[in-house]
Amino acid sequence: EAGVAQSPRYKIIEKRQSVAFWCNPISGHATLYWYQQILGQGPKLLIQFQNNGVVDDSQLPKDRFSAERLKGVDSTLKIQPAKLEDSAVYLCASSLGRQISEAFFGQGTRLTVV
Amino acid sequence: AQSVTQLDSQVPVFEEAPVELRCNYSSSVSVYLFWYVQYPNQGLQLLLKYLSGSTLVKGINGFEAEFNKSQTSFHLRKPSVHISDTAEYFCAVKGTYKYIFGTGTRLKVLA
């Protein structure tokens, strides 16, 4: 079974530039998560989709971050404009969508904002 | 609301020694509990999970964890660690639909 795919693996941008990350979840997984992991911290949920609807985006900085999940499959996370404090690893995860389902994670995208 | 506390940010241990990584949680509803491991430059990989039933849960790579409802704990243990166990370990709690992760414990296995 193919895992969660993310691209790119690494990205370096200057502050105020924009950046986009892509995630392809495991086939058949209804739930998709985007997490932000700052160095030395645990993952923090940014947004959770159930199919193509948003379940939770309470910690998404909506003035600069946006995410979409077209057709309930792939998802993109965008930051515009980026700030220095956005430097982090952005993890995508997916699950079957039932309460007992565990999340499967991609390898993440390491973003450095200079 | 749920929360997870991992009190130990780093745990150094010698190879072949036992280890325990502590996790405490708080929740007003029933939860499911998970331990994930993260190797450098990798995503998170599930070690084990507690959903219901037996409070002692066995996972991959020889790890096990015990769910203690009265103490709201879910500590991770391994009787004999290997150098390859050096990684970051995250405890997570899932309530209705959202995963909440702890801040992680860095396990450093020394030769």
Interface residues (C-beta under 8 A of the other chain):
Chain A: V4 T31 Y33 Y35 G40 Q41 G42 P43 K44 L45 Q48 Q50 V55 D56 L91 A93 Q99 I100 E102 A103 F104 F105 G106 Q107 G108 R110
Chain B: V4 Q6 Y32 F34 Y36 N41 Q42 G43 L44 Q45 L46 K49 L51 F90 K94 T96 Y97 K98 Y99 I100 F101 G102 T103 G104
